[in-house]
Amino acid sequence: MIDKQRLINEIGLDEKFCNEILKLFFQQFQNRLNTITIAYRTKNTTLLKDELHQLLGSEAYCRFSKLQNAIIDLQQCLAGDKTTQETKFE
């Protein structure tokens, strides 16, 4: 569920601009997710890091805290701060 009022209050947006930001986020999300998936499958860590960074930046305007936490976890895994068998591409 999207809390538009939270976006309006925390970022200082009016409702029309809030709707536009959400619309843009969701328009780009599927393409970005596809690129992240391809980067992961092809073990292209540079592209994966770049796409995660861009997604995190986009997410910051939407305040999707669960998505934010997942992206940060993935970034930490790629940086070596957290390790799992999957992120080692083994």
Phi, psi and omega in degrees: 000137182261125179264087182298325181296324177297316178298315181299315182287314186284324184261341179081035180265155168273167186297322180297314180292324176301313179299320180294318179297315179297319179299313179297318180301311183289332175295322183271340188300312184297318177297317180295318178297319177298317180294320177298317180297314179297316180300319178295312183295328180265005178060034179269085186293329179296310179296319180300313178298316180298315181293320177297319179298316179294321178295319178298319178296318178294319181296329183303328179280343184258341177062045175269089190299323179293320177294317179302313180297320180295318179295315180298319176300315179297318179298320179294322176297316180292331179277351180091004179286332176228146179230142171218161178302320183295316185286346176278355180058036180261000000 
